[in-house]
């Protein structure tokens, strides 16, 4: 009896050693398969029609199969082309998503803040350099305006405004003390709050489009018991 040695089957190649077509060939194939046109794929990829056609031929040669049936003024995917289209489309989409996530993670995060010009110049801006030094990954954008913005429509992350606590929609940051002011020379002639009755009281008026509360005389006059005294609204500042 003669015994012949069976030829051992060669082990399967590790997946990492399997040659993959170049990425540019995959991109051209995906565009051509989606549009079923080399011309439209070339326009989308900013290539010439002949360049896309050559890349598809190179891909078919590397795979050893036809991916398209070339008909008169028409392209049709073969069965192998359909298999490749599904795989390539899914792979490129995953690659795009991963690239976007990686880029977003490395890019500075933008934080948009809207507040009044006074708060921005006197409190926020002087402290901003120290904050950005400690948090260089955060890009702070400040909009100094008296206009009350819609946070969602304006894509604003944080709003700091002066208003009564009862009207606020967020945590209170500071309390503010408001006092009447005058020149030193005029102050010498004032002995009591009622002496203001003979003077013109100036007040601040915000633009018509602003919903910010005015810092006016009324609350202070009520505390002082001067209910009949009112500022001269004809001379706003």
Residue pairs with C-beta under 8 A, 6 or more apart in sequence:
19 62
21 58
21 59
21 62
21 63
24 55
25 55
25 56
25 58
25 59
25 62
26 59
26 88
26 91
26 92
27 45
27 92
28 41
28 45
28 47
28 52
28 55
28 56
28 59
29 55
29 56
29 59
29 67
29 84
29 85
29 88
30 85
30 88
30 89
30 92
31 40
31 41
31 44
31 45
31 52
32 38
32 41
32 52
32 56
32 68
32 75
33 67
33 68
33 77
33 81
33 84
33 85
33 88
33 89
34 41
34 85
34 89
35 41
35 44
36 74
36 75
36 76
36 77
37 75
38 49
38 52
38 53
38 56
38 75
39 49
41 47
41 52
42 48
42 49
42 51
42 52
45 52
56 67
56 68
59 67
60 66
60 67
63 80
63 84
65 78
65 80
66 78
66 80
66 81
67 77
67 78
67 80
67 81
67 84
68 75
68 76
68 77
68 78
68 81
69 75
69 76
69 77
69 78
77 85
108 136
108 137
108 138
108 139
109 137
109 138
109 139
110 138
110 139
110 140
110 141
111 138
111 139
111 140
111 141
111 157
111 158
112 141
112 143
112 154
112 155
112 156
112 157
112 158
113 124
113 140
113 141
113 142
113 143
113 156
113 157
113 158
113 159
113 160
114 142
114 143
114 144
114 145
114 149
114 154
114 156
114 158
114 159
114 160
115 124
115 142
115 143
115 144
115 159
115 160
115 161
116 144
116 145
116 146
116 160
116 161
116 162
116 212
117 144
117 145
117 146
119 160
119 162
120 142
120 144
121 144
124 142
124 160
125 142
128 140
128 142
131 138
131 140
132 138
132 140
143 149
143 156
146 206
146 207
146 210
146 212
147 207
147 209
147 210
148 159
148 161
148 210
148 211
148 212
149 156
149 159
151 157
151 159
159 170
160 173
161 168
161 212
162 176
162 212
162 213
162 215
163 212
163 213
164 213
165 172
167 213
178 215
178 219
178 220
179 220
180 196
180 217
180 220
182 190
186 199
189 195
190 196
193 224
193 225
193 226
194 226
196 226
196 229
197 226
197 229
200 232
200 235
201 217
201 229
201 230
201 231
201 232
202 231
202 232
202 235
202 236
202 237
203 214
203 216
203 217
203 231
203 232
203 233
203 236
203 237
204 214
204 215
204 216
204 236
204 237
205 214
205 233
205 236
205 237
206 212
206 214
216 231
217 229
217 230
217 231
218 230
221 227
221 229
221 230
